[in-house]
């Protein structure tokens, strides 16, 4: 059974918490309680695509329930309206010191799914004190919970990054030879994909707790020659569900002589390490070293 209390503890995962609760009730044969849980979600501003509810196997027993059918329609309408109103956002910090002759190095950070730039930026902003511009885009792809956003569509992610990158370049002087793409969880996965497909040209990638249930796509890209000049510095907890996939991916990097390094943190789950300031300083030095 999914960990309901963990989702309830995260304000940006309320939509998922209600969905898990509904699934628990439905699987126990409590149809009214299941629909009530979803009604509470909608009352709290949450929203679900119709497919998320109709295709959820845990909710299969509800598919002919009139209350559920009505709720799915209302939820899908809410999602459609909220999605249409969402816009990409960008938060960025510029160092106090002037750039060198080549411009500032740039770190672009993708938040995890069901998160946002406000929550994410403080984890990375210390690098601005070391002379980097730190840009934290916020996706326009909405999640289940108000103020939660996702990066599930890679082309959409890359297209938004194109716009953000141009905005940062217009705002200040950027050294295009020192652009690092970073991220957490699904943001880290998309950072790897965008860099390996060369959708956006970067010096390297800094994935923290990348979501890697499998690495088939990335194996194919690397074996096809992607990443020859790319540098990757990764961090993953030994208790992260994606630890096996992360190890496998970095073994692929090593086998193809990519410049890469992986930190496996003892006792850490799917979360940021406590020493992020030191971690990103170490990682960016590795990526931008001559």
Secondary structure per residue as TSV (DSSP state, phi and psi in degrees):
chain	resnum	aa	ss	phi	psi
A	1	X	-	360.0	140.8
A	2	X	-	-67.3	152.7
A	3	X	-	-81.4	91.2
A	4	X	H	-64.0	-41.4
A	5	X	H	-64.7	-33.1
A	6	X	H	-64.2	-40.4
A	7	X	H	-69.9	-39.3
A	8	X	H	-62.4	-29.3
A	9	X	T	-74.8	-15.2
A	10	X	-	-104.5	112.6
A	11	X	G	-56.0	-29.4
A	12	X	G	-85.3	0.7
A	13	X	G	-114.2	18.2
A	14	X	H	-60.1	-39.8
A	15	X	H	-61.3	-41.3
A	16	X	H	-69.0	-37.1
A	17	X	H	-61.4	-45.5
A	18	X	H	-63.2	-38.2
A	19	X	H	-66.6	-42.0
A	20	X	H	-63.4	-43.2
A	21	X	H	-60.2	-43.9
A	22	X	H	-61.5	-41.3
A	23	X	H	-63.4	-40.1
A	24	X	H	-60.4	-45.7
A	25	X	H	-64.6	-44.4
A	26	X	H	-62.3	-42.6
A	27	X	H	-68.6	-22.2
A	28	X	T	-90.5	2.5
A	29	X	T	83.7	14.6
A	30	X	-	-101.9	76.9
A	31	X	H	-62.0	-44.6
A	32	X	H	-63.4	-41.0
A	33	X	H	-64.8	-36.9
A	34	X	H	-64.0	-47.3
A	35	X	H	-66.9	-36.7
A	36	X	H	-60.1	-39.6
A	37	X	H	-61.9	-41.0
A	38	X	H	-71.8	-33.1
A	39	X	H	-63.8	-39.5
A	40	X	H	-64.2	-35.2
A	41	X	H	-62.9	-46.9
A	42	X	H	-64.6	-38.0
A	43	X	H	-63.6	-27.4
A	44	X	T	-88.7	4.9
A	45	X	T	94.4	1.5
A	46	X	-	-72.4	164.1
A	47	X	-	-151.1	145.4
A	48	X	-	-136.1	135.9
A	49	X	-	-61.6	149.7
A	50	X	H	-55.7	-40.6
A	51	X	H	-63.8	-33.8
A	52	X	H	-62.4	-32.1
A	53	X	H	-90.3	-47.2
A	54	X	H	-64.3	-32.5
A	55	X	T	-100.8	6.4
A	56	X	-	-77.6	114.3
A	57	X	G	-61.2	-28.9
A	58	X	G	-71.6	-19.5
A	59	X	G	-101.8	12.2
A	60	X	G	-57.6	-34.7
A	61	X	G	-69.0	-12.1
A	62	X	G	-95.2	-5.7
A	63	X	T	-62.9	-23.9
A	64	X	T	-103.0	3.4
A	65	X	-	-74.9	122.5
A	66	X	H	-57.0	-39.2
A	67	X	H	-62.9	-41.8
A	68	X	H	-66.5	-43.5
A	69	X	H	-59.4	-43.1
A	70	X	H	-66.1	-41.6
A	71	X	H	-63.7	-42.2
A	72	X	H	-59.1	-43.4
A	73	X	H	-63.4	-44.2
A	74	X	H	-67.4	-39.4
A	75	X	H	-65.4	-43.1
A	76	X	H	-64.0	-37.5
A	77	X	H	-64.6	-42.3
A	78	X	H	-60.9	-45.9
A	79	X	H	-60.8	-45.7
A	80	X	H	-60.3	-44.0
A	81	X	H	-65.9	-45.2
A	82	X	H	-66.4	-38.1
A	83	X	H	-64.7	-38.8
A	84	X	H	-66.4	-28.6
A	85	X	H	-87.4	-13.5
A	86	X	-	-74.6	144.4
A	87	X	-	-134.5	147.4
A	88	X	-	-62.9	148.5
A	89	X	E	-130.7	159.0
A	90	X	E	-140.1	127.5
A	91	X	E	-113.6	129.8
A	92	X	E	-145.7	150.5
A	93	X	E	-115.2	133.7
A	94	X	-	-111.1	133.3
A	95	X	-	-59.6	155.0
A	96	X	S	-70.7	-34.6
A	97	X	S	-75.4	153.9
A	98	X	-	-71.1	152.6
A	99	X	-	-72.2	163.8
A	100	X	-	-77.4	-172.2
A	101	X	T	-63.3	-21.8
A	102	X	T	-95.0	-12.6
A	103	X	-	106.6	175.2
A	104	X	E	-75.0	142.5
A	105	X	E	-69.3	152.1
A	106	X	E	-126.3	128.5
A	107	X	E	-109.2	120.8
A	108	X	E	-107.6	124.4
A	109	X	E	-116.9	126.9
A	110	X	E	-99.4	122.3
A	111	X	-	-64.8	164.2
A	112	X	-	-75.5	169.4
A	113	X	T	-64.8	148.8
A	114	X	T	58.2	42.8
A	115	X	B	-143.1	-167.1
A	116	X	-	-158.5	175.6
A	117	X	H	-70.6	-30.9
A	118	X	H	-63.4	-42.4
A	119	X	H	-71.6	-35.4
A	120	X	H	-81.6	-40.5
A	121	X	H	-53.5	-42.6
A	122	X	H	-61.1	-24.1
A	123	X	H	-69.5	-22.8
A	124	X	H	-118.7	-13.3
A	125	X	G	-67.8	-16.3
A	126	X	G	-61.1	-22.7
A	127	X	G	-68.1	-20.4
A	128	X	G	-63.7	-31.0
A	129	X	G	-68.9	-18.5
A	130	X	G	-97.4	12.8
A	131	X	T	94.6	12.3
A	132	X	E	-101.2	145.6
A	133	X	E	-81.2	129.5
A	134	X	E	-114.6	112.4
A	135	X	E	-109.9	127.6
A	136	X	E	-122.5	95.5
A	137	X	E	-72.6	153.2
A	138	X	E	-116.6	125.1
A	139	X	-	-61.6	153.9
A	140	X	S	-96.4	3.0
A	141	X	E	-88.6	107.1
A	142	X	E	-76.4	152.7
A	143	X	-	-98.4	-166.9
A	144	X	S	-71.9	-32.9
A	145	X	S	-101.6	142.6
A	146	X	T	-52.9	138.3
A	147	X	T	73.3	7.9
A	148	X	-	-107.6	136.8
A	149	X	E	-133.7	159.6
A	150	X	E	-132.4	165.2
A	151	X	-	-124.7	55.4
A	152	X	-	-81.8	-24.6
A	153	X	-	-102.5	107.9
A	154	X	H	-66.0	-42.6
A	155	X	H	-64.9	-39.7
A	156	X	H	-63.1	-41.7
A	157	X	H	-58.9	-49.0
A	158	X	H	-63.9	-39.3
A	159	X	H	-64.2	-40.7
A	160	X	H	-67.3	-37.2
A	161	X	H	-65.0	-36.8
A	162	X	H	-54.7	-46.6
A	163	X	H	-65.9	-45.6
A	164	X	H	-62.9	-41.0
A	165	X	H	-62.6	-42.2
A	166	X	H	-65.2	-36.2
A	167	X	H	-63.9	-43.5
A	168	X	H	-65.9	-41.3
A	169	X	H	-62.9	-34.2
A	170	X	H	-72.7	-29.1
A	171	X	H	-80.1	-27.7
A	172	X	S	-159.7	176.1
A	173	X	-	-86.1	120.6
A	174	X	E	-116.8	135.1
A	175	X	E	-83.5	104.5
A	176	X	E	-67.3	-13.4
A	177	X	E	-85.0	-4.9
A	178	X	E	-129.6	54.8
A	179	X	E	-103.6	125.7
A	180	X	E	-118.0	131.4
A	181	X	E	-103.5	122.9
A	182	X	E	-126.4	171.7
A	183	X	E	178.7	169.5
A	184	X	E	-120.9	136.3
A	185	X	T	57.6	-121.4
A	186	X	H	-65.1	-30.5
A	187	X	H	-61.5	-38.0
A	188	X	H	-67.8	-39.7
A	189	X	H	-62.7	-44.2
A	190	X	H	-67.5	-34.9
A	191	X	H	-60.7	-44.2
A	192	X	H	-62.0	-45.3
A	193	X	H	-64.5	-42.6
A	194	X	H	-65.8	-39.3
A	195	X	H	-70.7	-43.6
A	196	X	H	-71.6	-28.9
A	197	X	T	-85.4	-2.3
A	198	X	T	60.4	27.4
A	199	X	S	-63.9	-35.4
A	200	X	S	-132.8	132.8
A	201	X	-	-81.0	121.9
A	202	X	-	-136.1	161.3
A	203	X	S	-75.4	-37.4
A	204	X	E	-167.6	179.6
A	205	X	E	-130.0	141.1
A	206	X	E	-125.2	86.9
A	207	X	E	-89.3	128.6
A	208	X	E	-110.4	120.5
A	209	X	S	53.6	45.8
A	210	X	-	-57.4	141.2
A	211	X	-	-82.8	107.4
A	212	X	-	-134.6	71.6
A	213	X	S	-64.8	-23.7
A	214	X	-	-154.9	163.9
A	215	X	-	-127.3	24.0
A	216	X	H	-57.1	-47.7
A	217	X	H	-61.6	-46.1
A	218	X	H	-68.1	-35.9
A	219	X	H	-59.5	-46.1
A	220	X	H	-60.8	-43.0
A	221	X	H	-63.6	-47.0
A	222	X	H	-66.2	-42.0
A	223	X	H	-65.6	-24.2
A	224	X	T	-84.7	0.6
A	225	X	T	108.0	-3.6
A	226	X	T	-66.7	146.2
A	227	X	T	86.0	10.5
A	228	X	T	-58.9	-36.1
A	229	X	T	-109.3	8.4
A	230	X	-	-86.2	142.6
A	231	X	E	-114.2	137.6
A	232	X	E	-132.6	128.1
A	233	X	E	-123.2	114.0
A	234	X	E	-114.0	154.6
A	235	X	E	-133.3	132.0
A	236	X	E	-147.4	146.7
A	237	X	E	-84.0	147.5
A	238	X	T	-67.0	-18.3
A	239	X	T	-100.6	8.8
A	240	X	S	-74.6	139.6
A	241	X	T	-62.1	-22.0
A	242	X	T	-97.6	17.0
A	243	X	H	-60.8	-41.5
A	244	X	H	-65.6	-45.4
A	245	X	H	-63.3	-38.4
A	246	X	H	-65.6	-45.3
A	247	X	H	-60.5	-43.1
A	248	X	H	-61.9	-42.8
A	249	X	H	-63.3	-43.8
A	250	X	H	-71.8	-26.2
A	251	X	H	-66.1	-37.9
A	252	X	H	-63.6	-44.9
A	253	X	H	-56.6	-47.5
A	254	X	H	-63.9	-40.6
A	255	X	H	-63.4	-27.1
A	256	X	T	-104.1	19.2
A	257	X	T	58.4	30.7
A	258	X	-	-76.1	146.8
A	259	X	E	-79.4	106.5
A	260	X	E	-147.4	157.2
A	261	X	E	-149.2	139.7
A	262	X	E	-124.6	128.1
A	263	X	E	-100.3	122.7
A	264	X	E	-105.1	116.6
A	265	X	E	-94.8	123.5
A	266	X	T	-63.9	135.6
A	267	X	T	76.3	-1.1
A	268	X	-	-94.4	137.6
A	269	X	-	-98.4	-144.7
A	270	X	S	-85.8	78.7
A	271	X	S	-160.1	169.1
A	272	X	-	-73.5	144.5
A	273	X	-	-68.5	153.8
A	274	X	T	-68.4	-26.2
A	275	X	T	-101.8	52.9
A	276	X	H	-60.3	-37.7
A	277	X	H	-58.8	-48.0
A	278	X	H	-68.3	-37.7
A	279	X	H	-63.2	-49.1
A	280	X	H	-72.6	-27.6
A	281	X	H	-65.1	-46.6
A	282	X	H	-63.3	-42.7
A	283	X	H	-66.3	-45.6
A	284	X	H	-69.0	-31.0
A	285	X	H	-66.2	-38.9
A	286	X	H	-64.3	-44.2
A	287	X	H	-69.6	-37.1
A	288	X	H	-98.6	3.6
A	289	X	-	-61.8	149.6
A	290	X	-	-59.8	360.0
